[in-house]
């Protein structure tokens, strides 16, 4: 291979990679969250909702639940939004994950069982900040899941009906 062929191969390879990146399907951005924050939120859906539905269904609906959570976050006061953004920022950063979980393994590389164990540790942690983080994430994700009337049937819940007033 001479110099000209080498340069041409490099140019063609670079063009192929650039075209692949441009044409690769991307995830739907969630309002108010960066892409890494959205990926962390999607990863937490299955462990938080464990037992609410089969894991396959939870995985399939993780994007919809994350979208609902993102919409809910936009309605929160500015201070709460800032705290959640800070939490998601720490969870997407390796040093933040190390500080919050005691492990340098990124959240996205962990199995749902390991994430559930991490969240359970937060639930009973001596630092009130981690307990509040656990409660906030759990309440947001569960509210997004159970806000959908399709998930009410397994609970035996029926929407209240208002009495008719004939006038």
Secondary structure, DSSP 8 states (H G I E B T S, - for coil): --HHHHHHHHHHHHHHHHHHHHHS------TTS-HHHHHHHHHHHHHHTBTTB-HHHHHHHHHHHHHHHHHHHHHS-HHHHHHHHHHHHHHHSHHHHHHHHS--S-GGGS-HHHHHHHHHHHHT-SSHHHHHHHHHHHHHHHHHHHTSGGGSGGGT-----------
